[in-house]
Amino acid sequence: MNDLQELKLRLIDEVENNKDELIEFCSKLIQIPSVNPPGNTTEITAFIENYLKEINIPYEKYESADKIFNLVAFIGNAEGKELVYCGHTDVVPVGDLSKWDFAPFSGEVKDGWMLGRGASDMKAGLAGIIFATKMLKKLNIDLPGKLTLAIVPDEETGGEYGVPWLLKRGLVKGDGCLIAEPSSPLNPTIGQKGSYWFELEVRGEPGHGSLSPLAGRNAIVDTIRAIDEVRTLWDLKIDIPEETQPLIEVSKKYMREVENDRLKYQEVLEKISVNIGTINGGTKSNVIPDYCKVQVDCRLPFGITEEEVTEILKSKLDGLNIDYSIKRFGFKSVANYTPAENPICKSIVDNISFVTGKEAYGVMQWASSDARHFRQYDIPVLQYGPAYLPSIHGCNEKVRVEDIVRCAKVYITAVIDFLYQR
């Protein structure tokens, strides 16, 4: 056993011996309702500041919009390689309280589970990267490079005031990045589909409802026809580029052998998914509606661009002879990935195996995240974090305590491998 392996084993023991602090820290993060919208992160940012101050970790604080804060902290040697650990502080709304079996912001630990909104997405992962950084500082580990913490807001609505705001201003750079977003225990996500969100507005001519369909032009009826065309995006056959085929295939393996309840979803990796998310139109039942708006979430596989989707959409809708317009909003990206052999991917994957003693490998995700922004700035990135995946964005969100601890062990050991690599 070499010196680095001995150091990593020592760090694993330190996480295990101090796991009560980690779990308490995570619980307190959940107890702060940093819901987005509205996205106010004042309280949770102040709490994290105090945690960093306990061990004198230097940081900078940036208010990117009113009451929306970023923290950038760092330890180690700025002369060497730089590793970025990133996590977002905002969470989605709780929805219908009557459907929750516990208080959404309780942060309670019960029967081995951490409970509450954000437990899986992603305050458990956020707690882990901050805790790992604090432990390295507390133990005076002499790092040959720099570990940066990017603690960001505004992820859950695809906004511009978190990661993209920092990257655009050069406030965060790095040779590799880990985002502590939810993942499977042995399978970090090294690639993701693109996002194409749009609002379709269809305009009609108003009239008295008693004369429909002879009078006016019903915007809702025209919208129904438009929706039928939009949904045919799923039927398009996309030519997946050869270089991304291995990632698609290993992701299918993951869906067959690991999360086999997702076997039925394999097709989604190679198709444009289409979700008609909201619809709003008309004024009352006896008035022919003169407008209707629909918001649509599409996720794009490798092999198709946003511009190509726009052209296809317009071609389909132009053929309907309706009065319409399309406006993009929210998440915007093409499919993107980091090669499995990249040092940041190897550091995380190898240390998942080191900590668990099991085979680990990176896979594709069918959603989107802040990872796309790092790749746009040529920073290799992947995602790995504790989660009970079925509970994300739903009621009764939770995560296993043992998963929180396991991920923290991976975070702290991966720092050693990545920064010591030449």
C-alpha positions as CSV (number, residue, x, y, z in Angstrom):
1,M,0.0,0.0,0.0
2,N,1.4,3.4,-1.0
3,D,1.3,6.6,1.0
4,L,-1.7,8.1,-0.9
5,Q,-3.7,5.0,-0.3
6,E,-2.9,5.2,3.4
7,L,-3.9,8.8,3.5
8,K,-7.2,8.0,1.8
9,L,-7.9,5.3,4.3
10,R,-7.2,7.7,7.1
11,L,-9.6,10.2,5.6
12,I,-12.3,7.6,5.2
13,D,-11.9,6.9,9.0
14,E,-12.1,10.6,9.8
15,V,-15.4,10.9,7.9
16,E,-16.8,7.8,9.7
17,N,-15.7,9.1,13.1
18,N,-17.2,12.5,12.4
19,K,-20.4,11.5,10.6
20,D,-22.7,12.8,13.3
21,E,-21.4,16.3,12.5
22,L,-22.1,15.7,8.8
23,I,-25.6,14.5,9.4
24,E,-26.4,17.3,11.7
25,F,-25.1,19.8,9.2
26,C,-27.2,18.3,6.5
27,S,-30.3,18.3,8.7
28,K,-29.9,22.0,9.4
29,L,-29.5,22.8,5.7
30,I,-32.8,21.1,5.0
31,Q,-34.5,23.0,7.8
32,I,-33.8,26.3,5.9
33,P,-36.5,26.6,3.2
34,S,-34.5,27.9,0.3
35,V,-37.4,27.4,-2.2
36,N,-37.0,28.5,-5.8
37,P,-39.1,30.4,-6.9
38,P,-38.7,32.9,-5.3
39,G,-35.0,31.8,-4.9
40,N,-34.0,33.9,-1.8
41,T,-30.8,32.3,-0.5
42,T,-30.0,34.9,2.2
43,E,-30.6,32.6,5.2
44,I,-28.9,29.5,3.9
45,T,-25.9,31.4,2.6
46,A,-25.4,33.0,6.1
47,F,-25.6,29.6,7.7
48,I,-23.0,28.1,5.4
49,E,-20.7,31.2,5.9
50,N,-20.7,30.5,9.6
51,Y,-19.9,26.9,9.1
52,L,-16.9,27.9,6.9
53,K,-15.8,30.5,9.5
54,E,-15.5,27.8,12.2
55,I,-12.4,26.5,10.6
56,N,-11.2,29.7,8.9
57,I,-11.9,28.6,5.3
58,P,-11.5,31.7,3.1
59,Y,-14.4,32.6,0.8
60,E,-15.9,35.3,-1.4
61,K,-19.6,36.1,-1.4
62,Y,-21.3,37.5,-4.5
63,E,-24.9,38.8,-4.7
64,S,-25.7,38.0,-8.3
65,A,-29.3,39.3,-8.0
66,D,-31.5,40.6,-5.2
67,K,-31.2,38.2,-2.2
68,I,-29.5,35.6,-4.4
69,F,-26.0,34.7,-3.3
70,N,-23.0,32.7,-4.5
71,L,-20.2,31.6,-2.2
72,V,-16.8,30.6,-3.6
73,A,-14.5,29.1,-1.0
74,F,-11.1,27.4,-1.4
75,I,-8.3,25.5,0.4
76,G,-4.9,24.2,-0.7
77,N,-2.2,25.4,-3.0
78,A,-3.2,27.8,-5.9
79,E,0.0,26.8,-7.8
80,G,-1.2,23.3,-8.6
81,K,-4.2,21.8,-10.3
82,E,-7.6,23.1,-9.4
83,L,-10.6,20.9,-8.5
84,V,-14.1,22.5,-8.2
85,Y,-16.7,20.9,-6.0
86,C,-20.1,22.5,-6.8
87,G,-23.6,22.4,-5.2
88,H,-26.7,24.4,-5.3
89,T,-28.6,25.7,-2.3
90,D,-32.1,26.2,-3.8
91,V,-34.9,23.6,-3.8
92,V,-38.1,23.1,-5.7
93,P,-41.5,24.0,-4.0
94,V,-43.1,21.4,-1.7
95,G,-46.4,21.3,-3.6
96,D,-49.5,19.9,-1.9
97,L,-48.7,19.6,1.9
98,S,-51.5,17.1,2.4
99,K,-49.5,14.6,0.3
100,W,-46.5,14.7,2.7
101,D,-46.2,12.2,5.5
102,F,-43.8,14.5,7.4
103,A,-43.0,18.2,7.6
104,P,-41.2,19.1,4.4
105,F,-38.5,21.1,6.2
106,S,-38.1,18.9,9.3
107,G,-34.6,17.6,8.5
108,E,-35.6,14.7,10.7
109,V,-33.5,11.5,10.8
110,K,-35.8,8.5,11.1
111,D,-35.1,4.8,10.6
112,G,-31.9,5.5,8.7
113,W,-33.4,8.1,6.4
114,M,-32.8,11.9,6.2
115,L,-36.2,13.5,5.5
116,G,-37.2,16.7,3.9
117,R,-37.4,18.8,0.8
118,G,-33.9,19.0,-0.7
119,A,-32.7,15.8,1.0
120,S,-31.9,14.2,-2.3
121,D,-31.8,17.3,-4.5
122,M,-29.3,18.3,-3.3
123,K,-28.6,19.4,0.2
124,A,-27.2,16.0,1.2
125,G,-24.6,16.3,-1.6
126,L,-24.0,19.9,-0.7
127,A,-23.4,19.0,2.9
128,G,-21.0,16.3,1.8
129,I,-18.7,18.5,-0.3
130,I,-18.6,21.3,2.3
131,F,-18.0,18.8,5.1
132,A,-15.2,17.1,3.1
133,T,-13.5,20.4,2.5
134,K,-13.8,21.3,6.1
135,M,-12.3,18.0,7.2
136,L,-9.3,18.4,4.9
137,K,-8.7,21.9,6.3
138,K,-9.2,20.7,9.9
139,L,-6.7,17.9,9.4
140,N,-4.1,20.2,7.8
141,I,-3.8,18.0,4.8
142,D,-1.1,19.4,2.5
143,L,-2.8,19.5,-0.8
144,P,-0.5,20.0,-3.9
145,G,-3.3,21.9,-5.7
146,K,-6.5,23.9,-5.0
147,L,-9.9,22.7,-4.0
148,T,-12.6,25.3,-4.7
149,L,-16.2,25.2,-3.4
150,A,-18.7,26.8,-5.6
151,I,-21.9,27.1,-3.6
152,V,-24.6,28.4,-6.0
153,P,-28.2,29.5,-6.2
154,D,-30.8,29.5,-9.0
155,E,-30.3,26.0,-10.4
156,E,-33.8,24.6,-10.1
157,T,-35.4,27.1,-12.5
158,G,-32.5,27.0,-15.0
159,G,-31.6,30.5,-14.1
160,E,-28.5,32.6,-14.9
161,Y,-27.5,33.8,-11.4
162,G,-25.6,30.8,-10.2
163,V,-23.0,28.7,-12.1
164,P,-23.3,30.6,-15.4
165,W,-23.0,34.0,-13.6
166,L,-19.7,32.8,-11.9
167,L,-18.2,31.3,-15.0
168,K,-19.0,34.3,-17.2
169,R,-17.1,36.5,-14.9
170,G,-14.2,34.2,-14.4
171,L,-14.9,33.8,-10.7
172,V,-14.7,30.0,-10.9
173,K,-12.2,28.1,-13.1
174,G,-10.7,24.7,-12.8
175,D,-9.1,21.6,-14.3
176,G,-12.1,19.5,-13.3
177,C,-15.4,19.7,-11.5
178,L,-17.7,17.5,-9.4
179,I,-21.3,18.5,-8.9
180,A,-22.9,16.8,-5.9
181,E,-26.2,16.3,-7.8
182,P,-28.2,13.1,-7.1
183,S,-27.0,9.9,-8.7
184,S,-27.0,6.2,-8.4
185,P,-24.6,4.9,-5.7
186,L,-22.2,3.4,-8.1
187,N,-22.9,5.3,-11.3
188,P,-22.1,9.0,-11.5
189,T,-23.5,10.9,-14.5
190,I,-20.9,11.9,-17.0
191,G,-23.3,13.1,-19.8
192,Q,-26.7,14.6,-20.2
193,K,-29.3,15.2,-22.8
194,G,-29.9,18.7,-24.0
195,S,-32.8,20.9,-23.0
196,Y,-35.2,22.7,-25.3
197,W,-38.0,24.5,-23.4
198,F,-40.5,26.6,-25.3
199,E,-43.8,28.4,-25.0
200,L,-46.2,28.0,-27.9
201,E,-48.7,30.8,-28.2
202,V,-51.7,30.3,-30.6
203,R,-53.9,33.2,-31.5
204,G,-57.6,33.0,-32.6
205,E,-60.6,35.3,-33.2
206,P,-63.1,35.9,-30.4
207,G,-66.8,35.5,-30.7
208,H,-69.9,34.3,-28.9
209,G,-69.7,30.7,-27.8
210,S,-73.2,29.9,-29.1
211,L,-71.9,30.4,-32.6
212,S,-68.9,28.1,-32.4
213,P,-67.6,26.6,-34.6
214,L,-69.3,28.7,-37.3
215,A,-68.0,32.1,-35.8
216,G,-64.6,33.2,-34.8
217,R,-61.5,31.0,-34.6
218,N,-60.9,28.9,-31.5
219,A,-57.4,29.3,-30.3
220,I,-57.7,26.3,-28.0
221,V,-58.9,24.0,-30.9
222,D,-55.9,25.2,-33.0
223,T,-53.6,24.6,-30.1
224,I,-54.8,21.0,-29.8
225,R,-53.9,20.4,-33.4
226,A,-50.5,22.1,-32.7
227,I,-49.9,19.9,-29.7
228,D,-50.5,16.8,-31.8
229,E,-47.7,17.9,-34.1
230,V,-45.3,18.8,-31.3
231,R,-45.7,15.4,-29.9
232,T,-44.5,13.8,-33.1
233,L,-41.0,15.1,-32.3
234,W,-40.7,11.8,-30.2
235,D,-41.1,9.8,-33.5
236,L,-38.1,11.4,-35.2
237,K,-35.2,9.0,-35.7
238,I,-32.0,10.6,-34.6
239,D,-28.6,9.5,-35.9
240,I,-26.5,9.2,-32.7
241,P,-22.8,10.2,-33.3
242,E,-20.4,7.3,-33.2
243,E,-18.3,8.8,-30.5
244,T,-21.2,8.9,-28.0
245,Q,-22.5,5.4,-28.8
246,P,-20.4,3.8,-26.0
247,L,-21.9,6.2,-23.4
248,I,-25.4,5.3,-24.7
249,E,-24.7,1.6,-24.5
250,V,-23.2,1.6,-21.0
251,S,-26.2,3.7,-19.9
252,K,-28.6,1.1,-21.3
253,K,-26.6,-1.5,-19.4
254,Y,-27.1,0.5,-16.2
255,M,-30.9,0.6,-16.9
256,R,-31.0,-3.1,-17.4
257,E,-28.7,-4.3,-14.6
258,V,-28.7,-1.6,-11.9
259,E,-31.8,0.5,-12.0
260,N,-33.8,-2.2,-13.8
261,D,-37.1,-0.5,-13.0
262,R,-35.9,2.0,-15.7
263,L,-35.5,-0.7,-18.4
264,K,-38.7,0.6,-20.0
265,Y,-37.2,4.0,-20.4
266,Q,-34.2,3.0,-22.5
267,E,-35.6,4.6,-25.6
268,V,-35.5,8.0,-24.0
269,L,-31.7,8.1,-24.4
270,E,-32.0,8.3,-28.2
271,K,-35.2,10.2,-28.7
272,I,-36.5,13.8,-28.2
273,S,-38.7,13.6,-25.2
274,V,-41.8,15.8,-25.2
275,N,-43.7,16.9,-22.1
276,I,-46.7,19.2,-22.5
277,G,-46.3,20.9,-19.1
278,T,-48.8,23.7,-18.9
279,I,-51.7,25.0,-20.9
280,N,-53.6,28.3,-20.4
281,G,-56.2,29.8,-22.7
282,G,-59.6,31.5,-23.1
283,T,-61.6,33.7,-20.8
284,K,-64.8,31.8,-20.1
285,S,-66.9,29.0,-21.4
286,N,-69.3,31.1,-23.6
287,V,-66.5,33.1,-25.3
288,I,-64.6,31.7,-28.3
289,P,-61.0,31.9,-27.0
290,D,-58.6,34.2,-28.9
291,Y,-55.4,32.9,-27.3
292,C,-53.9,29.8,-25.8
293,K,-50.4,29.3,-24.4
294,V,-48.6,26.0,-23.9
295,Q,-45.3,25.4,-22.2
296,V,-43.3,22.4,-23.4
297,D,-40.2,20.6,-22.1
298,C,-38.2,18.7,-24.7
299,R,-34.9,16.9,-23.9
300,L,-32.5,16.4,-26.9
301,P,-30.3,13.4,-27.5
302,F,-26.9,13.5,-29.1
303,G,-27.1,14.0,-32.8
304,I,-29.5,17.0,-33.1
305,T,-29.1,20.7,-32.5
306,E,-31.4,23.3,-31.0
307,E,-31.5,25.0,-34.4
308,E,-32.6,21.8,-36.2
309,V,-35.4,21.3,-33.7
310,T,-36.6,24.8,-34.2
311,E,-36.7,24.3,-38.0
312,I,-38.6,21.0,-37.6
313,L,-41.1,22.6,-35.3
314,K,-41.8,25.5,-37.5
315,S,-42.2,23.2,-40.5
316,K,-44.8,21.1,-38.7
317,L,-46.7,24.1,-37.3
318,D,-46.6,26.1,-40.5
319,G,-48.5,23.3,-42.2
320,L,-51.4,23.8,-39.9
321,N,-52.3,27.3,-41.2
322,I,-52.6,28.6,-37.6
323,D,-51.5,32.0,-36.1
324,Y,-48.8,31.0,-33.7
325,S,-45.4,32.1,-32.2
326,I,-42.7,30.2,-30.3
327,K,-40.6,31.6,-27.5
328,R,-37.7,29.8,-25.8
329,F,-37.3,30.0,-22.0
330,G,-35.7,28.1,-19.1
331,F,-33.1,25.4,-19.8
332,K,-31.3,25.7,-23.1
333,S,-28.5,23.3,-24.2
334,V,-27.5,20.5,-26.5
335,A,-26.5,17.0,-25.3
336,N,-23.1,17.1,-23.7
337,Y,-20.6,14.8,-21.9
338,T,-17.2,14.4,-20.4
339,P,-15.2,11.3,-21.6
340,A,-15.0,8.5,-19.0
341,E,-11.2,8.5,-19.3
342,N,-10.9,12.2,-18.2
343,P,-9.0,12.6,-14.9
344,I,-12.0,14.0,-13.0
345,C,-14.2,11.1,-14.1
346,K,-11.5,8.5,-13.2
347,S,-10.9,10.1,-9.8
348,I,-14.6,9.9,-8.8
349,V,-15.3,6.5,-10.3
350,D,-12.1,5.0,-8.9
351,N,-12.8,6.2,-5.5
352,I,-16.4,5.0,-5.5
353,S,-14.9,1.6,-6.1
354,F,-12.2,2.3,-3.4
355,V,-14.8,3.2,-0.8
356,T,-17.4,0.5,-1.7
357,G,-15.3,-2.3,-3.1
358,K,-17.7,-2.5,-6.0
359,E,-17.5,-1.8,-9.8
360,A,-18.5,1.7,-10.7
361,Y,-18.9,3.4,-14.0
362,G,-20.3,6.7,-15.5
363,V,-23.6,6.9,-17.2
364,M,-25.9,9.3,-19.1
365,Q,-28.7,11.3,-17.5
366,W,-31.9,12.2,-19.3
367,A,-32.3,15.5,-17.4
368,S,-30.2,18.6,-17.4
369,S,-28.1,20.4,-14.7
370,D,-25.4,23.0,-14.2
371,A,-22.9,20.5,-15.7
372,R,-23.7,21.9,-19.1
373,H,-22.4,25.3,-18.1
374,F,-19.0,24.0,-17.0
375,R,-18.6,22.1,-20.3
376,Q,-19.3,25.2,-22.2
377,Y,-16.3,26.7,-20.5
378,D,-14.1,23.6,-21.2
379,I,-14.1,22.4,-17.6
380,P,-14.6,18.6,-17.5
381,V,-17.4,17.8,-15.1
382,L,-19.5,14.9,-13.8
383,Q,-22.2,14.5,-11.1
384,Y,-22.2,12.2,-8.1
385,G,-24.4,12.6,-5.0
386,P,-26.5,10.8,-2.4
387,A,-30.1,10.4,-3.4
388,Y,-33.2,8.3,-3.2
389,L,-34.0,8.9,-6.9
390,P,-37.8,8.1,-6.8
391,S,-38.3,11.0,-4.3
392,I,-36.6,13.8,-6.2
393,H,-39.0,16.7,-6.8
394,G,-41.9,14.7,-5.3
395,C,-43.6,14.5,-2.0
396,N,-41.8,12.8,0.9
397,E,-38.3,13.5,-0.4
398,K,-35.6,11.6,1.5
399,V,-32.2,10.0,1.3
400,R,-30.5,7.2,3.2
401,V,-28.0,8.4,5.9
402,E,-25.5,5.8,4.9
403,D,-25.5,7.2,1.3
404,I,-24.7,10.7,2.6
405,V,-21.7,9.3,4.5
406,R,-20.6,7.1,1.6
407,C,-20.6,10.1,-0.8
408,A,-18.6,12.2,1.6
409,K,-16.0,9.5,1.8
410,V,-15.8,9.5,-2.0
411,Y,-15.5,13.3,-2.1
412,I,-12.7,13.5,0.3
413,T,-10.6,10.7,-1.3
414,A,-11.2,11.8,-4.8
415,V,-9.5,15.2,-4.0
416,I,-6.3,13.3,-3.2
417,D,-6.3,11.3,-6.4
418,F,-7.2,14.3,-8.6
419,L,-4.8,16.9,-7.2
420,Y,-1.8,14.5,-6.9
421,Q,-2.1,13.4,-10.5
422,R,0.5,15.0,-12.8
